[in-house]
Amino acid sequence: MDDTTSEEKLAEESNAAGLAAGTDKPAEEGVEGGAARILSQNEIDSLLGFDGVGGPGQTNSGIMALINSALVNYERLPMLEVVFDRLVRMMSTSLRNFTSDNVEVSLDQISSVRFGDYLNSIPLPAMLVVFKAEEWDNSALITIDSAMIYSIVDVLLGGRRGTAAMRIEGRPYTTIERSLVERLIRVVLADMSGAFDPLSPVTFRFDRLETNPRFATIARPANAAVLAKLRIDMEDRGGRIEILIPYATLEPIRELLLQMFMGEKFGRDSIWETHLGNELLMTDMNMHAVLDEVTLPLGEIMNWKIGSQLMLNVKADDLVSLRAGEVTLFQGRMGSLHNHIAVKVEETTLHNPKMDI
């Protein structure tokens, strides 16, 4: 009796373990059967895409890949890399002139993020600059971290070289610091306008400077945006500047950003264009000499008979229009040549010399 009762208890405990593992099937006896397998924490994180193993350049996996599948990859806009590479070169020169120091600007990465996720990830304290793209009628964002703020203040106010900028945490930024950062931003915005000029002329205008991310909201949290991270080094000092441009802001030049290289024209053949232009110059064309035009009621025209006369408001020496269809190509004076009515061209909209017709 005792042995039978012990075996029943072991069977009930084995069944309970199988139900706790997420299966209705009782656990079978033996090593090969065993209880249903329970996922470890690492396996669960990998399934959900929260394993954190992948670097910034690697793609997400699991459920995170499904969540982020709605984001537009920046690689679909190849010209953005060309624009930001041009911006890096221009900023290197401009900031050297601005700070009178040895400045190196490098592009860390270009990625796609959701606007709300980016605002929540900004390390504070920082300064957020909202600027306006005049021609695109939309806004974008620049974030300057605290290391860059203190470094630019230290450089512009004559800080000693070779020493790190002094940071004083726990206080708001002063008016002098905000003014110096605003001067830096105006230099960056001018370089951004120059970087986009070969693609599409645009003017970036400074709008406002914020220290609270909630006051720098320029798009909905779920909207996708392009994030470019720039690293600025000034010997032992430096920091980061991040440029966030919503895809809605880039929409007016989306077709241009889809090009693989600057000035690309899909389907264009210059040889065929030259041949077509030469052949058009040799094409015969019919023209009409129009003396004058008169507007009359339809009832009066219906009363015309053979021998009716129509008076035109022109004189013998007035100009006659030569038209091809509805387009006036030349104007001239009517006369005769070898017993034929002729028109001598005196005015033309084309770049041809005067000629007799």
FIKOLDO-591943 format. One line per field, with one value per residue (C-alpha): residue number from 1; residue in one letter; x, y, z. Coordinates in Angstrom, 1 decimal, padded with zeros to 4 digits, m for minus. Layout:
num <- NUM | ...
residu <- a | ...
u <- X | ...
v <- Y | ...
w <- Z | ...
***
This chain:
num <- 1 | 2 | 3 | 4 | 5 | 6 | 7 | 8 | 9 | 10 | 11 | 12 | 13 | 14 | 15 | 16 | 17 | 18 | 19 | 20 | 21 | 22 | 23 | 24 | 25 | 26 | 27 | 28 | 29 | 30 | 31 | 32 | 33 | 34 | 35 | 36 | 37 | 38 | 39 | 40 | 41 | 42 | 43 | 44 | 45 | 46 | 47 | 48 | 49 | 50 | 51 | 52 | 53 | 54 | 55 | 56 | 57 | 58 | 59 | 60 | 61 | 62 | 63 | 64 | 65 | 66 | 67 | 68 | 69 | 70 | 71 | 72 | 73 | 74 | 75 | 76 | 77 | 78 | 79 | 80 | 81 | 82 | 83 | 84 | 85 | 86 | 87 | 88 | 89 | 90 | 91 | 92 | 93 | 94 | 95 | 96 | 97 | 98 | 99 | 100 | 101 | 102 | 103 | 104 | 105 | 106 | 107 | 108 | 109 | 110 | 111 | 112 | 113 | 114 | 115 | 116 | 117 | 118 | 119 | 120 | 121 | 122 | 123 | 124 | 125 | 126 | 127 | 128 | 129 | 130 | 131 | 132 | 133 | 134 | 135 | 136 | 137 | 138 | 139 | 140 | 141 | 142 | 143 | 144 | 145 | 146 | 147 | 148 | 149 | 150 | 151 | 152 | 153 | 154 | 155 | 156 | 157 | 158 | 159 | 160 | 161 | 162 | 163 | 164 | 165 | 166 | 167 | 168 | 169 | 170 | 171 | 172 | 173 | 174 | 175 | 176 | 177 | 178 | 179 | 180 | 181 | 182 | 183 | 184 | 185 | 186 | 187 | 188 | 189 | 190 | 191 | 192 | 193 | 194 | 195 | 196 | 197 | 198 | 199 | 200 | 201 | 202 | 203 | 204 | 205 | 206 | 207 | 208 | 209 | 210 | 211 | 212 | 213 | 214 | 215 | 216 | 217 | 218 | 219 | 220 | 221 | 222 | 223 | 224 | 225 | 226 | 227 | 228 | 229 | 230 | 231 | 232 | 233 | 234 | 235 | 236 | 237 | 238 | 239 | 240 | 241 | 242 | 243 | 244 | 245 | 246 | 247 | 248 | 249 | 250 | 251 | 252 | 253 | 254 | 255 | 256 | 257 | 258 | 259 | 260 | 261 | 262 | 263 | 264 | 265 | 266 | 267 | 268 | 269 | 270 | 271 | 272 | 273 | 274 | 275 | 276 | 277 | 278 | 279 | 280 | 281 | 282 | 283 | 284 | 285 | 286 | 287 | 288 | 289 | 290 | 291 | 292 | 293 | 294 | 295 | 296 | 297 | 298 | 299 | 300 | 301 | 302 | 303 | 304 | 305 | 306 | 307 | 308 | 309 | 310 | 311 | 312 | 313 | 314 | 315 | 316 | 317 | 318 | 319 | 320 | 321 | 322 | 323 | 324 | 325 | 326 | 327 | 328 | 329 | 330 | 331 | 332 | 333 | 334 | 335 | 336 | 337 | 338 | 339 | 340 | 341 | 342 | 343 | 344 | 345 | 346 | 347 | 348 | 349 | 350 | 351 | 352 | 353 | 354 | 355 | 356 | 357
residu <- m | d | d | t | t | s | e | e | k | l | a | e | e | s | n | a | a | g | l | a | a | g | t | d | k | p | a | e | e | g | v | e | g | g | a | a | r | i | l | s | q | n | e | i | d | s | l | l | g | f | d | g | v | g | g | p | g | q | t | n | s | g | i | m | a | l | i | n | s | a | l | v | n | y | e | r | l | p | m | l | e | v | v | f | d | r | l | v | r | m | m | s | t | s | l | r | n | f | t | s | d | n | v | e | v | s | l | d | q | i | s | s | v | r | f | g | d | y | l | n | s | i | p | l | p | a | m | l | v | v | f | k | a | e | e | w | d | n | s | a | l | i | t | i | d | s | a | m | i | y | s | i | v | d | v | l | l | g | g | r | r | g | t | a | a | m | r | i | e | g | r | p | y | t | t | i | e | r | s | l | v | e | r | l | i | r | v | v | l | a | d | m | s | g | a | f | d | p | l | s | p | v | t | f | r | f | d | r | l | e | t | n | p | r | f | a | t | i | a | r | p | a | n | a | a | v | l | a | k | l | r | i | d | m | e | d | r | g | g | r | i | e | i | l | i | p | y | a | t | l | e | p | i | r | e | l | l | l | q | m | f | m | g | e | k | f | g | r | d | s | i | w | e | t | h | l | g | n | e | l | l | m | t | d | m | n | m | h | a | v | l | d | e | v | t | l | p | l | g | e | i | m | n | w | k | i | g | s | q | l | m | l | n | v | k | a | d | d | l | v | s | l | r | a | g | e | v | t | l | f | q | g | r | m | g | s | l | h | n | h | i | a | v | k | v | e | e | t | t | l | h | n | p | k | m | d | i
u <- 000.0 | 002.8 | 004.6 | 001.5 | 000.6 | 004.2 | 004.0 | 000.6 | 002.0 | 005.1 | 002.8 | 000.6 | 003.7 | 005.0 | 001.7 | 001.6 | 005.1 | 003.9 | 001.0 | 003.2 | 005.4 | 002.5 | 001.3 | m001.7 | 000.2 | 001.4 | 005.1 | 006.3 | 008.6 | 012.2 | 015.1 | 014.1 | 010.6 | 010.9 | 008.9 | 008.2 | 011.2 | 011.1 | 012.8 | 015.6 | 015.7 | 018.4 | 016.2 | 013.1 | 015.1 | 016.4 | 012.9 | 011.6 | 014.6 | 015.8 | 019.0 | 021.1 | 023.9 | 023.5 | 025.4 | 024.1 | 024.6 | 022.9 | 019.3 | 016.8 | 015.3 | 012.2 | 009.2 | 011.3 | 011.9 | 008.1 | 007.6 | 010.2 | 009.2 | 007.1 | 010.2 | 011.7 | 015.3 | 017.6 | 019.3 | 016.3 | 017.6 | 021.2 | 021.8 | 021.5 | 025.0 | 026.4 | 024.8 | 026.0 | 029.6 | 029.6 | 028.3 | 031.2 | 033.8 | 032.2 | 031.8 | 035.4 | 036.5 | 033.8 | 034.4 | 038.1 | 037.5 | 034.8 | 036.9 | 040.5 | 041.3 | 042.1 | 038.6 | 037.9 | 034.3 | 033.4 | 030.1 | 029.4 | 026.2 | 023.0 | 019.9 | 016.2 | 014.3 | 010.9 | 010.6 | 009.2 | 011.8 | 014.6 | 013.2 | 013.1 | 016.6 | 018.3 | 020.8 | 020.1 | 021.3 | 021.4 | 020.3 | 017.8 | 017.6 | 014.5 | 015.1 | 012.9 | 013.4 | 012.0 | 011.5 | 010.2 | 007.8 | 008.7 | 011.0 | 013.9 | 015.9 | 019.6 | 020.7 | 024.0 | 025.2 | 026.6 | 030.2 | 030.0 | 028.3 | 031.0 | 033.8 | 032.6 | 032.1 | 035.6 | 037.1 | 035.3 | 036.1 | 039.8 | 040.1 | 043.6 | 044.5 | 045.2 | 042.8 | 039.3 | 036.4 | 035.0 | 031.5 | 029.2 | 026.1 | 022.9 | 022.3 | 020.5 | 022.5 | 023.4 | 022.6 | 026.2 | 026.3 | 023.0 | 024.3 | 027.5 | 025.7 | 023.3 | 026.3 | 027.6 | 024.2 | 024.0 | 027.3 | 026.1 | 022.8 | 024.7 | 026.8 | 023.7 | 022.2 | 025.4 | 025.4 | 021.9 | 022.5 | 023.7 | 020.7 | 018.0 | 018.5 | 017.1 | 017.4 | 017.6 | 016.5 | 017.1 | 013.8 | 014.3 | 016.6 | 015.1 | 016.5 | 013.4 | 012.7 | 008.9 | 009.1 | 011.0 | 008.2 | 008.0 | 006.4 | 004.2 | 006.0 | 005.3 | 006.7 | 009.9 | 012.9 | 016.5 | 019.1 | 022.7 | 025.3 | 028.3 | 031.4 | 033.4 | 036.9 | 038.9 | 042.2 | 041.3 | 037.8 | 034.7 | 031.3 | 028.4 | 025.9 | 022.9 | 020.7 | 017.2 | 015.2 | 011.7 | 010.8 | 007.9 | 010.4 | 012.4 | 009.3 | 009.5 | 012.9 | 012.3 | 012.7 | 016.1 | 017.2 | 016.4 | 019.2 | 022.3 | 024.6 | 024.4 | 022.7 | 021.3 | 018.6 | 016.8 | 016.4 | 018.2 | 020.3 | 022.3 | 023.2 | 019.6 | 018.7 | 021.3 | 020.2 | 016.5 | 017.4 | 019.3 | 016.5 | 013.9 | 015.7 | 015.4 | 011.7 | 009.2 | 006.6 | 003.5 | 002.9 | 000.0 | 000.2 | m002.5 | m003.4 | m005.9 | m008.5 | m012.0 | m014.7 | m018.2 | m021.6 | m022.6 | m025.9 | m024.0 | m021.7 | m024.7 | m026.0 | m022.9 | m023.4 | m021.2 | m019.7 | m020.0 | m017.0 | m015.2 | m013.3 | m010.1 | m008.5 | m005.1 | m003.1 | m001.0 | 002.2 | 001.1 | 002.9 | 001.6 | 001.8 | 003.3 | 001.9 | 002.5 | m000.7 | m001.6 | 002.0 | 003.3 | 006.8 | 007.5 | 006.1 | 006.8 | 005.5 | 003.6 | 004.8 | 005.5 | 008.5 | 008.7 | 005.0 | 004.2 | 002.8 | 005.7 | 006.3 | 009.5 | 010.3 | 011.2 | 010.5 | 011.1 | 011.1 | 013.7 | 017.5 | 017.6 | 018.8 | 016.3 | 015.2 | 012.8 | 009.9
v <- 000.0 | 002.4 | 001.7 | 002.1 | 005.4 | 006.8 | 005.9 | 007.7 | 010.8 | 010.8 | 010.5 | 013.4 | 015.6 | 014.7 | 015.6 | 019.0 | 019.7 | 019.1 | 021.4 | 024.2 | 023.9 | 024.8 | 021.4 | 019.3 | 016.1 | 014.4 | 014.0 | 010.5 | 008.5 | 008.0 | 010.3 | 010.7 | 011.7 | 014.0 | 017.1 | 019.7 | 021.9 | 025.4 | 028.2 | 030.0 | 033.8 | 034.1 | 032.2 | 034.3 | 037.5 | 036.2 | 035.3 | 038.7 | 040.5 | 042.0 | 040.0 | 043.1 | 041.2 | 043.0 | 046.2 | 049.5 | 048.3 | 044.9 | 044.3 | 043.3 | 039.9 | 038.2 | 040.3 | 043.5 | 043.0 | 042.9 | 046.0 | 048.0 | 046.7 | 049.8 | 052.0 | 053.1 | 052.2 | 055.1 | 053.0 | 053.5 | 057.1 | 056.7 | 060.4 | 061.1 | 059.5 | 061.8 | 064.9 | 064.0 | 063.2 | 066.6 | 068.2 | 066.6 | 068.1 | 071.5 | 071.5 | 070.6 | 073.7 | 076.0 | 074.9 | 075.4 | 079.0 | 079.4 | 078.1 | 078.9 | 075.4 | 072.0 | 070.5 | 067.0 | 066.1 | 062.5 | 060.8 | 057.9 | 056.5 | 057.2 | 055.3 | 055.3 | 055.9 | 056.7 | 060.3 | 059.4 | 056.8 | 059.2 | 061.9 | 059.4 | 058.3 | 061.8 | 061.9 | 065.0 | 067.7 | 068.6 | 071.4 | 070.8 | 073.1 | 073.3 | 074.6 | 075.2 | 074.2 | 077.1 | 075.6 | 072.3 | 074.0 | 071.7 | 071.4 | 069.2 | 068.9 | 069.1 | 067.8 | 068.9 | 066.9 | 068.4 | 067.5 | 069.5 | 072.4 | 072.8 | 072.2 | 074.9 | 077.3 | 076.6 | 077.0 | 080.3 | 081.8 | 081.1 | 077.9 | 076.4 | 073.8 | 070.3 | 070.4 | 068.9 | 071.3 | 071.8 | 070.5 | 071.9 | 069.6 | 070.3 | 073.9 | 075.3 | 076.7 | 080.3 | 083.0 | 083.2 | 079.4 | 079.5 | 082.4 | 080.6 | 077.4 | 079.4 | 080.8 | 077.3 | 076.1 | 078.9 | 077.8 | 074.2 | 075.2 | 077.2 | 074.2 | 072.0 | 074.3 | 074.2 | 070.4 | 070.1 | 072.8 | 070.6 | 068.3 | 070.9 | 074.5 | 074.9 | 077.4 | 076.1 | 078.8 | 078.7 | 078.6 | 078.1 | 076.5 | 074.1 | 072.2 | 070.0 | 067.4 | 067.8 | 071.3 | 070.2 | 068.0 | 068.6 | 065.3 | 062.5 | 060.0 | 057.1 | 059.0 | 057.8 | 060.0 | 059.9 | 060.3 | 061.3 | 061.2 | 063.5 | 063.3 | 066.6 | 066.4 | 069.4 | 067.9 | 066.8 | 068.3 | 067.5 | 066.0 | 064.9 | 066.6 | 064.6 | 065.7 | 064.4 | 065.0 | 063.5 | 061.6 | 064.0 | 066.9 | 065.1 | 064.2 | 067.1 | 065.9 | 062.2 | 061.5 | 063.2 | 061.3 | 058.0 | 058.7 | 056.6 | 059.5 | 063.2 | 064.4 | 060.9 | 060.9 | 057.7 | 056.5 | 059.5 | 059.0 | 062.0 | 060.5 | 059.9 | 063.5 | 065.0 | 062.9 | 063.8 | 067.5 | 067.4 | 065.6 | 068.0 | 070.9 | 069.1 | 068.4 | 070.0 | 072.2 | 074.0 | 077.6 | 079.9 | 083.7 | 085.4 | 088.9 | 089.7 | 088.1 | 089.4 | 088.2 | 088.3 | 086.9 | 083.6 | 085.0 | 087.6 | 085.0 | 082.8 | 085.8 | 085.9 | 085.4 | 085.2 | 088.6 | 089.7 | 091.7 | 091.5 | 094.6 | 093.9 | 096.3 | 096.3 | 098.4 | 097.5 | 097.9 | 096.2 | 093.1 | 089.6 | 086.7 | 083.4 | 080.6 | 076.9 | 075.6 | 078.0 | 079.2 | 082.4 | 081.9 | 085.0 | 088.4 | 090.1 | 092.3 | 091.0 | 091.7 | 089.9 | 088.0 | 086.6 | 087.1 | 085.2 | 086.6 | 086.6 | 087.6 | 089.2 | 088.1 | 091.1 | 089.8 | 086.4 | 084.6 | 082.2 | 082.7 | 082.6 | 085.4 | 087.4 | 085.6 | 086.0 | 083.6
w <- 000.0 | 000.8 | m002.4 | m004.5 | m002.8 | m003.4 | m007.1 | m007.5 | m005.8 | m008.2 | m011.2 | m010.0 | m009.4 | m012.9 | m014.5 | m012.6 | m013.9 | m017.4 | m017.1 | m015.6 | m018.6 | m020.9 | m022.2 | m021.4 | m022.1 | m018.9 | m018.6 | m019.7 | m017.6 | m018.7 | m019.6 | m023.3 | m022.6 | m019.5 | m018.8 | m021.6 | m022.3 | m020.7 | m022.5 | m020.8 | m020.3 | m023.1 | m025.5 | m024.7 | m025.2 | m028.5 | m029.7 | m028.8 | m030.3 | m027.0 | m026.7 | m027.3 | m029.1 | m032.4 | m032.9 | m034.3 | m037.9 | m037.5 | m038.1 | m035.4 | m035.2 | m033.8 | m032.8 | m032.8 | m036.5 | m037.0 | m034.9 | m036.8 | m040.2 | m040.9 | m040.7 | m044.0 | m044.4 | m045.2 | m047.8 | m050.0 | m050.3 | m051.4 | m052.0 | m048.3 | m047.8 | m050.5 | m048.9 | m045.4 | m046.7 | m048.3 | m045.0 | m043.1 | m045.4 | m045.3 | m041.5 | m041.0 | m042.9 | m041.4 | m037.8 | m038.1 | m039.2 | m036.5 | m033.6 | m034.9 | m033.7 | m035.2 | m035.7 | m037.1 | m038.1 | m038.7 | m039.6 | m037.2 | m038.7 | m040.6 | m039.3 | m039.3 | m036.0 | m034.7 | m033.6 | m030.2 | m029.5 | m030.3 | m028.0 | m025.1 | m025.8 | m025.7 | m022.7 | m020.7 | m020.2 | m023.9 | m026.2 | m029.0 | m031.9 | m034.1 | m037.6 | m040.6 | m044.2 | m046.0 | m049.4 | m048.1 | m045.6 | m042.7 | m039.7 | m038.4 | m035.3 | m034.2 | m030.8 | m029.1 | m026.2 | m023.0 | m023.9 | m027.2 | m025.4 | m022.8 | m025.4 | m027.8 | m024.9 | m023.6 | m027.1 | m027.9 | m024.5 | m024.8 | m022.8 | m022.4 | m025.0 | m023.9 | m021.0 | m020.9 | m020.7 | m017.2 | m016.7 | m014.1 | m013.7 | m012.1 | m013.4 | m016.4 | m019.3 | m019.0 | m021.6 | m022.8 | m023.3 | m025.3 | m027.4 | m028.3 | m029.2 | m031.4 | m033.3 | m033.8 | m035.0 | m037.6 | m039.0 | m039.2 | m040.8 | m043.5 | m044.2 | m044.5 | m047.0 | m049.0 | m048.8 | m050.3 | m052.9 | m055.7 | m055.2 | m054.4 | m053.2 | m049.7 | m046.9 | m043.3 | m040.8 | m037.1 | m035.3 | m031.5 | m028.9 | m026.3 | m023.4 | m022.8 | m025.4 | m024.9 | m026.2 | m029.3 | m030.7 | m034.5 | m035.5 | m034.2 | m032.0 | m034.5 | m037.5 | m039.1 | m039.3 | m040.6 | m037.8 | m038.7 | m035.8 | m036.2 | m034.0 | m033.6 | m032.1 | m031.1 | m029.8 | m026.3 | m026.4 | m028.5 | m028.5 | m030.7 | m032.9 | m034.1 | m037.0 | m037.1 | m040.3 | m040.5 | m043.7 | m044.2 | m044.4 | m047.1 | m049.1 | m051.6 | m052.8 | m052.4 | m056.1 | m056.1 | m053.0 | m054.8 | m057.3 | m057.1 | m058.0 | m058.4 | m061.6 | m062.5 | m065.2 | m065.6 | m069.2 | m070.8 | m073.9 | m075.0 | m078.4 | m079.3 | m078.1 | m080.4 | m083.4 | m082.8 | m082.6 | m085.9 | m087.6 | m086.4 | m088.0 | m091.4 | m091.0 | m093.4 | m091.7 | m093.0 | m092.1 | m092.6 | m093.3 | m091.2 | m092.3 | m089.5 | m087.2 | m086.8 | m084.4 | m085.8 | m084.6 | m086.1 | m087.4 | m089.5 | m090.9 | m091.9 | m094.0 | m096.1 | m099.9 | m102.9 | m103.4 | m099.7 | m098.5 | m095.1 | m093.9 | m092.1 | m089.7 | m091.3 | m093.7 | m096.7 | m094.7 | m091.5 | m090.2 | m091.2 | m088.7 | m089.9 | m087.8 | m087.4 | m085.9 | m083.1 | m082.5 | m084.1 | m085.3 | m087.4 | m088.4 | m091.7 | m094.5 | m097.5 | m101.0 | m104.3 | m105.6 | m109.2 | m109.6 | m106.4 | m103.2 | m100.6 | m097.0 | m095.8 | m092.3 | m090.1 | m086.5 | m085.2 | m081.8 | m083.1 | m083.2 | m087.0 | m089.3 | m091.4 | m094.5 | m097.3 | m097.8
***
